[in-house]
Amino acid sequence: MSKWHYQVMKHSDDRYAIHEYFEFHGGASSWEKQPTRIDGDSVDDIKKMLQMMLNDIDRHGVKAYGL
């Protein structure tokens, strides 16, 4: 079973972006190539998404993109 979260990733050009990050059973991982868009059907959807991102930043920190 895989598990996903939002992950801040540092790119080689020294910019940071939030990506959807996947951790697979057995320790392998993968992430979406493009940074995550912040959108929703309502302002409350946006707030929930931003709160999930903030919680995941605190929980998972920063990873280097490409490693």
C-alpha positions in Angstrom: 0.0 0.0 0.0 1.3 3.4 -0.9 1.0 6.6 1.1 1.2 10.2 -0.2 1.7 13.6 1.3 2.7 17.1 0.3 6.5 17.6 0.2 8.6 20.7 -0.1 11.3 20.0 -2.6 14.4 22.1 -3.3 15.2 22.2 -7.0 18.6 22.5 -8.5 18.1 26.2 -9.4 17.6 26.9 -5.6 13.9 27.4 -5.8 11.4 25.5 -3.6 8.1 24.0 -4.6 5.4 21.8 -3.1 4.9 18.4 -4.8 2.7 15.4 -4.2 5.1 12.8 -2.8 4.4 9.1 -2.8 6.0 6.6 -0.4 5.6 3.0 -1.5 5.6 -0.2 0.6 9.2 -1.2 1.0 10.7 2.3 1.1 10.7 3.4 -2.5 9.4 6.9 -3.3 8.2 9.0 -6.2 6.8 12.4 -6.7 4.8 14.5 -9.2 7.1 16.2 -11.7 5.1 19.5 -11.6 4.5 21.4 -8.4 1.1 21.1 -6.9 -1.6 23.6 -8.0 -3.6 25.2 -5.2 -7.2 25.2 -6.4 -10.6 24.0 -5.3 -14.4 24.4 -5.7 -14.6 26.9 -2.8 -12.5 29.1 -0.5 -12.9 26.4 2.2 -11.4 23.9 -0.2 -8.4 26.2 -0.6 -8.0 26.7 3.1 -8.1 22.9 3.8 -5.5 22.3 1.1 -3.2 25.0 2.4 -3.6 23.6 6.0 -2.7 20.1 4.8 0.3 21.5 3.1 1.5 23.4 6.2 1.0 20.3 8.3 3.0 18.1 5.9 5.8 20.7 5.7 6.1 20.6 9.5 6.0 16.8 9.5 8.2 16.0 6.5 10.6 18.9 6.1 12.4 19.5 2.8 13.9 17.0 0.3 16.2 17.6 -2.6 14.4 17.3 -6.0 15.9 14.5 -8.1 17.3 12.3 -5.3 
